[in-house]
Amino acid sequence: MEKIEQIEMDAHREQLTSDVKALVERYRSVFGWDVPEIDQALADLLILKAIREAVDGVESTLISRAERCVRN
């Protein structure tokens, strides 16, 4: 049987994907305002890389907190 957390995540997966796409679009528009002659493919790669780095940072913070809770 699946854990309730996995069932809940599965129920929200499409919304999460939609939210990430909207975040990419948001930063695309910011790039477009600042640099009208932008290389959109390169901008997309840079935006996605920055999002991955941000997610990695959030993950590290959450793991550290969880490990501290387990030790205490």
mmCIF file of the N, C-alpha and C atoms, coordinates in Angstrom:
data_MODEL
# 
_entry.id   MODEL 
# 
loop_
_atom_site.group_PDB 
_atom_site.id 
_atom_site.type_symbol 
_atom_site.label_atom_id 
_atom_site.label_alt_id 
_atom_site.label_comp_id 
_atom_site.label_asym_id 
_atom_site.label_entity_id 
_atom_site.label_seq_id 
_atom_site.pdbx_PDB_ins_code 
_atom_site.Cartn_x 
_atom_site.Cartn_y 
_atom_site.Cartn_z 
_atom_site.occupancy 
_atom_site.B_iso_or_equiv 
_atom_site.pdbx_formal_charge 
_atom_site.auth_seq_id 
_atom_site.auth_comp_id 
_atom_site.auth_asym_id 
_atom_site.auth_atom_id 
_atom_site.pdbx_PDB_model_num 
ATOM 1   N N  . MET A 1 1  ? 0.840  -1.187 0.000   1.00 0.00 ? 1  MET A N  1 
ATOM 2   C CA . MET A 1 1  ? 0.000  0.000  0.000   1.00 0.00 ? 1  MET A CA 1 
ATOM 3   C C  . MET A 1 1  ? 0.885  1.250  0.000   1.00 0.00 ? 1  MET A C  1 
ATOM 4   N N  . GLU A 1 2  ? 0.489  2.229  -0.799  1.00 0.00 ? 2  GLU A N  1 
ATOM 5   C CA . GLU A 1 2  ? 1.254  3.465  -0.865  1.00 0.00 ? 2  GLU A CA 1 
ATOM 6   C C  . GLU A 1 2  ? 1.076  4.274  0.413   1.00 0.00 ? 2  GLU A C  1 
ATOM 7   N N  . LYS A 1 3  ? 2.146  4.979  0.755   1.00 0.00 ? 3  LYS A N  1 
ATOM 8   C CA . LYS A 1 3  ? 2.045  5.881  1.900   1.00 0.00 ? 3  LYS A CA 1 
ATOM 9   C C  . LYS A 1 3  ? 1.188  7.080  1.513   1.00 0.00 ? 3  LYS A C  1 
ATOM 10  N N  . ILE A 1 4  ? 0.538  7.638  2.497   1.00 0.00 ? 4  ILE A N  1 
ATOM 11  C CA . ILE A 1 4  ? -0.363 8.770  2.263   1.00 0.00 ? 4  ILE A CA 1 
ATOM 12  C C  . ILE A 1 4  ? 0.381  9.952  1.638   1.00 0.00 ? 4  ILE A C  1 
ATOM 13  N N  . GLU A 1 5  ? 1.650  10.136 2.014   1.00 0.00 ? 5  GLU A N  1 
ATOM 14  C CA . GLU A 1 5  ? 2.428  11.244 1.455   1.00 0.00 ? 5  GLU A CA 1 
ATOM 15  C C  . GLU A 1 5  ? 2.595  11.087 -0.060  1.00 0.00 ? 5  GLU A C  1 
ATOM 16  N N  . GLN A 1 6  ? 2.842  9.849  -0.513  1.00 0.00 ? 6  GLN A N  1 
ATOM 17  C CA . GLN A 1 6  ? 3.009  9.602  -1.949  1.00 0.00 ? 6  GLN A CA 1 
ATOM 18  C C  . GLN A 1 6  ? 1.691  9.797  -2.692  1.00 0.00 ? 6  GLN A C  1 
ATOM 19  N N  . ILE A 1 7  ? 0.617  9.342  -2.106  1.00 0.00 ? 7  ILE A N  1 
ATOM 20  C CA . ILE A 1 7  ? -0.702 9.525  -2.722  1.00 0.00 ? 7  ILE A CA 1 
ATOM 21  C C  . ILE A 1 7  ? -1.009 11.012 -2.858  1.00 0.00 ? 7  ILE A C  1 
ATOM 22  N N  . GLU A 1 8  ? -0.724 11.765 -1.819  1.00 0.00 ? 8  GLU A N  1 
ATOM 23  C CA . GLU A 1 8  ? -0.972 13.214 -1.843  1.00 0.00 ? 8  GLU A CA 1 
ATOM 24  C C  . GLU A 1 8  ? -0.093 13.895 -2.886  1.00 0.00 ? 8  GLU A C  1 
ATOM 25  N N  . MET A 1 9  ? 1.191  13.498 -2.965  1.00 0.00 ? 9  MET A N  1 
ATOM 26  C CA . MET A 1 9  ? 2.094  14.082 -3.958  1.00 0.00 ? 9  MET A CA 1 
ATOM 27  C C  . MET A 1 9  ? 1.610  13.775 -5.368  1.00 0.00 ? 9  MET A C  1 
ATOM 28  N N  . ASP A 1 10 ? 1.185  12.546 -5.596  1.00 0.00 ? 10 ASP A N  1 
ATOM 29  C CA . ASP A 1 10 ? 0.671  12.175 -6.914  1.00 0.00 ? 10 ASP A CA 1 
ATOM 30  C C  . ASP A 1 10 ? -0.536 13.023 -7.302  1.00 0.00 ? 10 ASP A C  1 
ATOM 31  N N  . ALA A 1 11 ? -1.358 13.358 -6.338  1.00 0.00 ? 11 ALA A N  1 
ATOM 32  C CA . ALA A 1 11 ? -2.544 14.171 -6.602  1.00 0.00 ? 11 ALA A CA 1 
ATOM 33  C C  . ALA A 1 11 ? -2.185 15.601 -6.999  1.00 0.00 ? 11 ALA A C  1 
ATOM 34  N N  . HIS A 1 12 ? -1.008 16.056 -6.595  1.00 0.00 ? 12 HIS A N  1 
ATOM 35  C CA . HIS A 1 12 ? -0.611 17.446 -6.854  1.00 0.00 ? 12 HIS A CA 1 
ATOM 36  C C  . HIS A 1 12 ? 0.504  17.579 -7.883  1.00 0.00 ? 12 HIS A C  1 
ATOM 37  N N  . ARG A 1 13 ? 0.942  16.471 -8.449  1.00 0.00 ? 13 ARG A N  1 
ATOM 38  C CA . ARG A 1 13 ? 2.084  16.485 -9.376  1.00 0.00 ? 13 ARG A CA 1 
ATOM 39  C C  . ARG A 1 13 ? 1.851  17.406 -10.579 1.00 0.00 ? 13 ARG A C  1 
ATOM 40  N N  . GLU A 1 14 ? 0.685  17.338 -11.197 1.00 0.00 ? 14 GLU A N  1 
ATOM 41  C CA . GLU A 1 14 ? 0.405  18.191 -12.356 1.00 0.00 ? 14 GLU A CA 1 
ATOM 42  C C  . GLU A 1 14 ? 0.446  19.668 -11.979 1.00 0.00 ? 14 GLU A C  1 
ATOM 43  N N  . GLN A 1 15 ? -0.074 20.014 -10.810 1.00 0.00 ? 15 GLN A N  1 
ATOM 44  C CA . GLN A 1 15 ? -0.043 21.405 -10.368 1.00 0.00 ? 15 GLN A CA 1 
ATOM 45  C C  . GLN A 1 15 ? 1.388  21.865 -10.132 1.00 0.00 ? 15 GLN A C  1 
ATOM 46  N N  . LEU A 1 16 ? 2.210  21.004 -9.561  1.00 0.00 ? 16 LEU A N  1 
ATOM 47  C CA . LEU A 1 16 ? 3.619  21.335 -9.334  1.00 0.00 ? 16 LEU A CA 1 
ATOM 48  C C  . LEU A 1 16 ? 4.324  21.605 -10.660 1.00 0.00 ? 16 LEU A C  1 
ATOM 49  N N  . THR A 1 17 ? 4.086  20.751 -11.649 1.00 0.00 ? 17 THR A N  1 
ATOM 50  C CA . THR A 1 17 ? 4.681  20.948 -12.971 1.00 0.00 ? 17 THR A CA 1 
ATOM 51  C C  . THR A 1 17 ? 4.210  22.265 -13.576 1.00 0.00 ? 17 THR A C  1 
ATOM 52  N N  . SER A 1 18 ? 2.936  22.547 -13.454 1.00 0.00 ? 18 SER A N  1 
ATOM 53  C CA . SER A 1 18 ? 2.384  23.799 -13.960 1.00 0.00 ? 18 SER A CA 1 
ATOM 54  C C  . SER A 1 18 ? 3.019  25.006 -13.267 1.00 0.00 ? 18 SER A C  1 
ATOM 55  N N  . ASP A 1 19 ? 3.216  24.910 -11.966 1.00 0.00 ? 19 ASP A N  1 
ATOM 56  C CA . ASP A 1 19 ? 3.834  26.000 -11.209 1.00 0.00 ? 19 ASP A CA 1 
ATOM 57  C C  . ASP A 1 19 ? 5.272  26.242 -11.656 1.00 0.00 ? 19 ASP A C  1 
ATOM 58  N N  . VAL A 1 20 ? 6.019  25.171 -11.915 1.00 0.00 ? 20 VAL A N  1 
ATOM 59  C CA . VAL A 1 20 ? 7.409  25.323 -12.368 1.00 0.00 ? 20 VAL A CA 1 
ATOM 60  C C  . VAL A 1 20 ? 7.435  25.964 -13.756 1.00 0.00 ? 20 VAL A C  1 
ATOM 61  N N  . LYS A 1 21 ? 6.541  25.534 -14.641 1.00 0.00 ? 21 LYS A N  1 
ATOM 62  C CA . LYS A 1 21 ? 6.462  26.150 -15.971 1.00 0.00 ? 21 LYS A CA 1 
ATOM 63  C C  . LYS A 1 21 ? 6.161  27.642 -15.853 1.00 0.00 ? 21 LYS A C  1 
ATOM 64  N N  . ALA A 1 22 ? 5.253  27.999 -14.963 1.00 0.00 ? 22 ALA A N  1 
ATOM 65  C CA . ALA A 1 22 ? 4.917  29.413 -14.760 1.00 0.00 ? 22 ALA A CA 1 
ATOM 66  C C  . ALA A 1 22 ? 6.118  30.189 -14.231 1.00 0.00 ? 22 ALA A C  1 
ATOM 67  N N  . LEU A 1 23 ? 6.905  29.559 -13.380 1.00 0.00 ? 23 LEU A N  1 
ATOM 68  C CA . LEU A 1 23 ? 8.108  30.203 -12.854 1.00 0.00 ? 23 LEU A CA 1 
ATOM 69  C C  . LEU A 1 23 ? 9.114  30.459 -13.978 1.00 0.00 ? 23 LEU A C  1 
ATOM 70  N N  . VAL A 1 24 ? 9.292  29.477 -14.856 1.00 0.00 ? 24 VAL A N  1 
ATOM 71  C CA . VAL A 1 24 ? 10.181 29.662 -16.013 1.00 0.00 ? 24 VAL A CA 1 
ATOM 72  C C  . VAL A 1 24 ? 9.661  30.806 -16.876 1.00 0.00 ? 24 VAL A C  1 
ATOM 73  N N  . GLU A 1 25 ? 8.375  30.828 -17.147 1.00 0.00 ? 25 GLU A N  1 
ATOM 74  C CA . GLU A 1 25 ? 7.785  31.908 -17.954 1.00 0.00 ? 25 GLU A CA 1 
ATOM 75  C C  . GLU A 1 25 ? 7.990  33.273 -17.301 1.00 0.00 ? 25 GLU A C  1 
ATOM 76  N N  . ARG A 1 26 ? 7.858  33.322 -15.996 1.00 0.00 ? 26 ARG A N  1 
ATOM 77  C CA . ARG A 1 26 ? 8.053  34.585 -15.274 1.00 0.00 ? 26 ARG A CA 1 
ATOM 78  C C  . ARG A 1 26 ? 9.461  35.118 -15.503 1.00 0.00 ? 26 ARG A C  1 
ATOM 79  N N  . TYR A 1 27 ? 10.453 34.251 -15.359 1.00 0.00 ? 27 TYR A N  1 
ATOM 80  C CA . TYR A 1 27 ? 11.829 34.698 -15.537 1.00 0.00 ? 27 TYR A CA 1 
ATOM 81  C C  . TYR A 1 27 ? 12.178 34.913 -16.998 1.00 0.00 ? 27 TYR A C  1 
ATOM 82  N N  . ARG A 1 28 ? 11.509 34.221 -17.912 1.00 0.00 ? 28 ARG A N  1 
ATOM 83  C CA . ARG A 1 28 ? 11.678 34.508 -19.338 1.00 0.00 ? 28 ARG A CA 1 
ATOM 84  C C  . ARG A 1 28 ? 11.292 35.954 -19.617 1.00 0.00 ? 28 ARG A C  1 
ATOM 85  N N  . SER A 1 29 ? 10.178 36.374 -19.055 1.00 0.00 ? 29 SER A N  1 
ATOM 86  C CA . SER A 1 29 ? 9.727  37.741 -19.310 1.00 0.00 ? 29 SER A CA 1 
ATOM 87  C C  . SER A 1 29 ? 10.680 38.755 -18.702 1.00 0.00 ? 29 SER A C  1 
ATOM 88  N N  . VAL A 1 30 ? 11.250 38.448 -17.546 1.00 0.00 ? 30 VAL A N  1 
ATOM 89  C CA . VAL A 1 30 ? 12.227 39.353 -16.927 1.00 0.00 ? 30 VAL A CA 1 
ATOM 90  C C  . VAL A 1 30 ? 13.457 39.465 -17.815 1.00 0.00 ? 30 VAL A C  1 
ATOM 91  N N  . PHE A 1 31 ? 13.951 38.332 -18.319 1.00 0.00 ? 31 PHE A N  1 
ATOM 92  C CA . PHE A 1 31 ? 15.094 38.358 -19.227 1.00 0.00 ? 31 PHE A CA 1 
ATOM 93  C C  . PHE A 1 31 ? 14.757 39.193 -20.454 1.00 0.00 ? 31 PHE A C  1 
ATOM 94  N N  . GLY A 1 32 ? 13.555 39.027 -20.987 1.00 0.00 ? 32 GLY A N  1 
ATOM 95  C CA . GLY A 1 32 ? 13.136 39.748 -22.182 1.00 0.00 ? 32 GLY A CA 1 
ATOM 96  C C  . GLY A 1 32 ? 13.095 41.250 -21.988 1.00 0.00 ? 32 GLY A C  1 
ATOM 97  N N  . TRP A 1 33 ? 12.705 41.690 -20.801 1.00 0.00 ? 33 TRP A N  1 
ATOM 98  C CA . TRP A 1 33 ? 12.677 43.128 -20.523 1.00 0.00 ? 33 TRP A CA 1 
ATOM 99  C C  . TRP A 1 33 ? 14.092 43.690 -20.480 1.00 0.00 ? 33 TRP A C  1 
ATOM 100 N N  . ASP A 1 34 ? 15.001 42.941 -19.862 1.00 0.00 ? 34 ASP A N  1 
ATOM 101 C CA . ASP A 1 34 ? 16.361 43.433 -19.665 1.00 0.00 ? 34 ASP A CA 1 
ATOM 102 C C  . ASP A 1 34 ? 17.221 43.321 -20.920 1.00 0.00 ? 34 ASP A C  1 
ATOM 103 N N  . VAL A 1 35 ? 16.980 42.304 -21.727 1.00 0.00 ? 35 VAL A N  1 
ATOM 104 C CA . VAL A 1 35 ? 17.809 42.047 -22.908 1.00 0.00 ? 35 VAL A CA 1 
ATOM 105 C C  . VAL A 1 35 ? 16.890 41.711 -24.087 1.00 0.00 ? 35 VAL A C  1 
ATOM 106 N N  . PRO A 1 36 ? 16.475 42.723 -24.857 1.00 0.00 ? 36 PRO A N  1 
ATOM 107 C CA . PRO A 1 36 ? 15.521 42.484 -25.944 1.00 0.00 ? 36 PRO A CA 1 
ATOM 108 C C  . PRO A 1 36 ? 16.003 41.475 -26.998 1.00 0.00 ? 36 PRO A C  1 
ATOM 109 N N  . GLU A 1 37 ? 17.286 41.429 -27.286 1.00 0.00 ? 37 GLU A N  1 
ATOM 110 C CA . GLU A 1 37 ? 17.830 40.529 -28.317 1.00 0.00 ? 37 GLU A CA 1 
ATOM 111 C C  . GLU A 1 37 ? 18.356 39.242 -27.694 1.00 0.00 ? 37 GLU A C  1 
ATOM 112 N N  . ILE A 1 38 ? 17.623 38.686 -26.778 1.00 0.00 ? 38 ILE A N  1 
ATOM 113 C CA . ILE A 1 38 ? 18.087 37.547 -25.989 1.00 0.00 ? 38 ILE A CA 1 
ATOM 114 C C  . ILE A 1 38 ? 18.084 36.238 -26.791 1.00 0.00 ? 38 ILE A C  1 
ATOM 115 N N  . ASP A 1 39 ? 19.036 35.365 -26.482 1.00 0.00 ? 39 ASP A N  1 
ATOM 116 C CA . ASP A 1 39 ? 19.056 33.989 -26.998 1.00 0.00 ? 39 ASP A CA 1 
ATOM 117 C C  . ASP A 1 39 ? 18.136 33.195 -26.070 1.00 0.00 ? 39 ASP A C  1 
ATOM 118 N N  . GLN A 1 40 ? 16.902 32.949 -26.514 1.00 0.00 ? 40 GLN A N  1 
ATOM 119 C CA . GLN A 1 40 ? 15.888 32.346 -25.642 1.00 0.00 ? 40 GLN A CA 1 
ATOM 120 C C  . GLN A 1 40 ? 16.275 30.953 -25.173 1.00 0.00 ? 40 GLN A C  1 
ATOM 121 N N  . ALA A 1 41 ? 16.898 30.161 -26.044 1.00 0.00 ? 41 ALA A N  1 
ATOM 122 C CA . ALA A 1 41 ? 17.299 28.801 -25.651 1.00 0.00 ? 41 ALA A CA 1 
ATOM 123 C C  . ALA A 1 41 ? 18.328 28.853 -24.527 1.00 0.00 ? 41 ALA A C  1 
ATOM 124 N N  . LEU A 1 42 ? 19.302 29.740 -24.646 1.00 0.00 ? 42 LEU A N  1 
ATOM 125 C CA . LEU A 1 42 ? 20.312 29.883 -23.596 1.00 0.00 ? 42 LEU A CA 1 
ATOM 126 C C  . LEU A 1 42 ? 19.680 30.420 -22.319 1.00 0.00 ? 42 LEU A C  1 
ATOM 127 N N  . ALA A 1 43 ? 18.799 31.393 -22.451 1.00 0.00 ? 43 ALA A N  1 
ATOM 128 C CA . ALA A 1 43 ? 18.115 31.939 -21.275 1.00 0.00 ? 43 ALA A CA 1 
ATOM 129 C C  . ALA A 1 43 ? 17.324 30.847 -20.558 1.00 0.00 ? 43 ALA A C  1 
ATOM 130 N N  . ASP A 1 44 ? 16.635 29.997 -21.322 1.00 0.00 ? 44 ASP A N  1 
ATOM 131 C CA . ASP A 1 44 ? 15.874 28.900 -20.713 1.00 0.00 ? 44 ASP A CA 1 
ATOM 132 C C  . ASP A 1 44 ? 16.791 27.964 -19.934 1.00 0.00 ? 44 ASP A C  1 
ATOM 133 N N  . LEU A 1 45 ? 17.932 27.620 -20.518 1.00 0.00 ? 45 LEU A N  1 
ATOM 134 C CA . LEU A 1 45 ? 18.885 26.739 -19.823 1.00 0.00 ? 45 LEU A CA 1 
ATOM 135 C C  . LEU A 1 45 ? 19.386 27.376 -18.531 1.00 0.00 ? 45 LEU A C  1 
ATOM 136 N N  . LEU A 1 46 ? 19.694 28.661 -18.583 1.00 0.00 ? 46 LEU A N  1 
ATOM 137 C CA . LEU A 1 46 ? 20.178 29.357 -17.389 1.00 0.00 ? 46 LEU A CA 1 
ATOM 138 C C  . LEU A 1 46 ? 19.095 29.438 -16.315 1.00 0.00 ? 46 LEU A C  1 
ATOM 139 N N  . ILE A 1 47 ? 17.868 29.697 -16.733 1.00 0.00 ? 47 ILE A N  1 
ATOM 140 C CA . ILE A 1 47 ? 16.751 29.760 -15.783 1.00 0.00 ? 47 ILE A CA 1 
ATOM 141 C C  . ILE A 1 47 ? 16.552 28.399 -15.127 1.00 0.00 ? 47 ILE A C  1 
ATOM 142 N N  . LEU A 1 48 ? 16.525 27.334 -15.924 1.00 0.00 ? 48 LEU A N  1 
ATOM 143 C CA . LEU A 1 48 ? 16.335 25.991 -15.370 1.00 0.00 ? 48 LEU A CA 1 
ATOM 144 C C  . LEU A 1 48 ? 17.478 25.594 -14.445 1.00 0.00 ? 48 LEU A C  1 
ATOM 145 N N  . LYS A 1 49 ? 18.700 25.970 -14.808 1.00 0.00 ? 49 LYS A N  1 
ATOM 146 C CA . LYS A 1 49 ? 19.851 25.677 -13.941 1.00 0.00 ? 49 LYS A CA 1 
ATOM 147 C C  . LYS A 1 49 ? 19.699 26.392 -12.602 1.00 0.00 ? 49 LYS A C  1 
ATOM 148 N N  . ALA A 1 50 ? 19.296 27.648 -12.639 1.00 0.00 ? 50 ALA A N  1 
ATOM 149 C CA . ALA A 1 50 ? 19.114 28.410 -11.401 1.00 0.00 ? 50 ALA A CA 1 
ATOM 150 C C  . ALA A 1 50 ? 17.994 27.812 -10.546 1.00 0.00 ? 50 ALA A C  1 
ATOM 151 N N  . ILE A 1 51 ? 16.919 27.361 -11.180 1.00 0.00 ? 51 ILE A N  1 
ATOM 152 C CA . ILE A 1 51 ? 15.823 26.726 -10.434 1.00 0.00 ? 51 ILE A CA 1 
ATOM 153 C C  . ILE A 1 51 ? 16.312 25.444 -9.777  1.00 0.00 ? 51 ILE A C  1 
ATOM 154 N N  . ARG A 1 52 ? 17.084 24.623 -10.525 1.00 0.00 ? 52 ARG A N  1 
ATOM 155 C CA . ARG A 1 52 ? 17.629 23.384 -9.944  1.00 0.00 ? 52 ARG A CA 1 
ATOM 156 C C  . ARG A 1 52 ? 18.527 23.686 -8.749  1.00 0.00 ? 52 ARG A C  1 
ATOM 157 N N  . GLU A 1 53 ? 19.383 24.708 -8.888  1.00 0.00 ? 53 GLU A N  1 
ATOM 158 C CA . GLU A 1 53 ? 20.271 25.082 -7.784  1.00 0.00 ? 53 GLU A CA 1 
ATOM 159 C C  . GLU A 1 53 ? 19.465 25.537 -6.573  1.00 0.00 ? 53 GLU A C  1 
ATOM 160 N N  . ALA A 1 54 ? 18.399 26.288 -6.819  1.00 0.00 ? 54 ALA A N  1 
ATOM 161 C CA . ALA A 1 54 ? 17.546 26.741 -5.719  1.00 0.00 ? 54 ALA A CA 1 
ATOM 162 C C  . ALA A 1 54 ? 16.870 25.554 -5.038  1.00 0.00 ? 54 ALA A C  1 
ATOM 163 N N  . VAL A 1 55 ? 16.370 24.609 -5.828  1.00 0.00 ? 55 VAL A N  1 
ATOM 164 C CA . VAL A 1 55 ? 15.731 23.414 -5.261  1.00 0.00 ? 55 VAL A CA 1 
ATOM 165 C C  . VAL A 1 55 ? 16.753 22.605 -4.464  1.00 0.00 ? 55 VAL A C  1 
ATOM 166 N N  . ASP A 1 56 ? 17.968 22.471 -4.990  1.00 0.00 ? 56 ASP A N  1 
ATOM 167 C CA . ASP A 1 56 ? 19.022 21.756 -4.259  1.00 0.00 ? 56 ASP A CA 1 
ATOM 168 C C  . ASP A 1 56 ? 19.305 22.419 -2.912  1.00 0.00 ? 56 ASP A C  1 
ATOM 169 N N  . GLY A 1 57 ? 19.336 23.748 -2.894  1.00 0.00 ? 57 GLY A N  1 
ATOM 170 C CA . GLY A 1 57 ? 19.562 24.467 -1.645  1.00 0.00 ? 57 GLY A CA 1 
ATOM 171 C C  . GLY A 1 57 ? 18.442 24.249 -0.645  1.00 0.00 ? 57 GLY A C  1 
ATOM 172 N N  . VAL A 1 58 ? 17.217 24.301 -1.130  1.00 0.00 ? 58 VAL A N  1 
ATOM 173 C CA . VAL A 1 58 ? 16.061 24.048 -0.259  1.00 0.00 ? 58 VAL A CA 1 
ATOM 174 C C  . VAL A 1 58 ? 16.121 22.620 0.270   1.00 0.00 ? 58 VAL A C  1 
ATOM 175 N N  . GLU A 1 59 ? 16.453 21.670 -0.599  1.00 0.00 ? 59 GLU A N  1 
ATOM 176 C CA . GLU A 1 59 ? 16.548 20.270 -0.183  1.00 0.00 ? 59 GLU A CA 1 
ATOM 177 C C  . GLU A 1 59 ? 17.600 20.093 0.908   1.00 0.00 ? 59 GLU A C  1 
ATOM 178 N N  . SER A 1 60 ? 18.761 20.701 0.736   1.00 0.00 ? 60 SER A N  1 
ATOM 179 C CA . SER A 1 60 ? 19.822 20.597 1.745   1.00 0.00 ? 60 SER A CA 1 
ATOM 180 C C  . SER A 1 60 ? 19.364 21.142 3.090   1.00 0.00 ? 60 SER A C  1 
ATOM 181 N N  . THR A 1 61 ? 18.687 22.271 3.063   1.00 0.00 ? 61 THR A N  1 
ATOM 182 C CA . THR A 1 61 ? 18.188 22.872 4.295   1.00 0.00 ? 61 THR A CA 1 
ATOM 183 C C  . THR A 1 61 ? 17.176 21.958 4.981   1.00 0.00 ? 61 THR A C  1 
ATOM 184 N N  . LEU A 1 62 ? 16.250 21.417 4.210   1.00 0.00 ? 62 LEU A N  1 
ATOM 185 C CA . LEU A 1 62 ? 15.222 20.545 4.789   1.00 0.00 ? 62 LEU A CA 1 
ATOM 186 C C  . LEU A 1 62 ? 15.820 19.253 5.336   1.00 0.00 ? 62 LEU A C  1 
ATOM 187 N N  . ILE A 1 63 ? 16.791 18.686 4.631   1.00 0.00 ? 63 ILE A N  1 
ATOM 188 C CA . ILE A 1 63 ? 17.443 17.464 5.109   1.00 0.00 ? 63 ILE A CA 1 
ATOM 189 C C  . ILE A 1 63 ? 18.191 17.741 6.403   1.00 0.00 ? 63 ILE A C  1 
ATOM 190 N N  . SER A 1 64 ? 18.900 18.861 6.463   1.00 0.00 ? 64 SER A N  1 
ATOM 191 C CA . SER A 1 64 ? 19.624 19.220 7.689   1.00 0.00 ? 64 SER A CA 1 
ATOM 192 C C  . SER A 1 64 ? 18.671 19.364 8.866   1.00 0.00 ? 64 SER A C  1 
ATOM 193 N N  . ARG A 1 65 ? 17.546 20.028 8.639   1.00 0.00 ? 65 ARG A N  1 
ATOM 194 C CA . ARG A 1 65 ? 16.559 20.190 9.712   1.00 0.00 ? 65 ARG A CA 1 
ATOM 195 C C  . ARG A 1 65 ? 16.014 18.841 10.163  1.00 0.00 ? 65 ARG A C  1 
ATOM 196 N N  . ALA A 1 66 ? 15.706 17.980 9.204   1.00 0.00 ? 66 ALA A N  1 
ATOM 197 C CA . ALA A 1 66 ? 15.165 16.658 9.538   1.00 0.00 ? 66 ALA A CA 1 
ATOM 198 C C  . ALA A 1 66 ? 16.179 15.845 10.329  1.00 0.00 ? 66 ALA A C  1 
ATOM 199 N N  . GLU A 1 67 ? 17.443 15.916 9.942   1.00 0.00 ? 67 GLU A N  1 
ATOM 200 C CA . GLU A 1 67 ? 18.487 15.174 10.655  1.00 0.00 ? 67 GLU A CA 1 
ATOM 201 C C  . GLU A 1 67 ? 18.646 15.684 12.081  1.00 0.00 ? 67 GLU A C  1 
ATOM 202 N N  . ARG A 1 68 ? 18.536 17.006 12.267  1.00 0.00 ? 68 ARG A N  1 
ATOM 203 C CA . ARG A 1 68 ? 18.626 17.562 13.623  1.00 0.00 ? 68 ARG A CA 1 
ATOM 204 C C  . ARG A 1 68 ? 17.457 17.089 14.476  1.00 0.00 ? 68 ARG A C  1 
ATOM 205 N N  . CYS A 1 69 ? 16.274 17.024 13.888  1.00 0.00 ? 69 CYS A N  1 
ATOM 206 C CA . CYS A 1 69 ? 15.092 16.558 14.630  1.00 0.00 ? 69 CYS A CA 1 
ATOM 207 C C  . CYS A 1 69 ? 15.246 15.103 15.042  1.00 0.00 ? 69 CYS A C  1 
ATOM 208 N N  . VAL A 1 70 ? 15.801 14.287 14.172  1.00 0.00 ? 70 VAL A N  1 
ATOM 209 C CA . VAL A 1 70 ? 15.976 12.865 14.468  1.00 0.00 ? 70 VAL A CA 1 
ATOM 210 C C  . VAL A 1 70 ? 16.976 12.679 15.605  1.00 0.00 ? 70 VAL A C  1 
ATOM 211 N N  . ARG A 1 71 ? 18.025 13.498 15.615  1.00 0.00 ? 71 ARG A N  1 
ATOM 212 C CA . ARG A 1 71 ? 19.053 13.391 16.658  1.00 0.00 ? 71 ARG A CA 1 
ATOM 213 C C  . ARG A 1 71 ? 18.550 13.859 18.014  1.00 0.00 ? 71 ARG A C  1 
ATOM 214 N N  . ASN A 1 72 ? 17.601 14.768 18.024  1.00 0.00 ? 72 ASN A N  1 
ATOM 215 C CA . ASN A 1 72 ? 17.112 15.325 19.301  1.00 0.00 ? 72 ASN A CA 1 
ATOM 216 C C  . ASN A 1 72 ? 16.014 14.527 19.848  1.00 0.00 ? 72 ASN A C  1 
# 
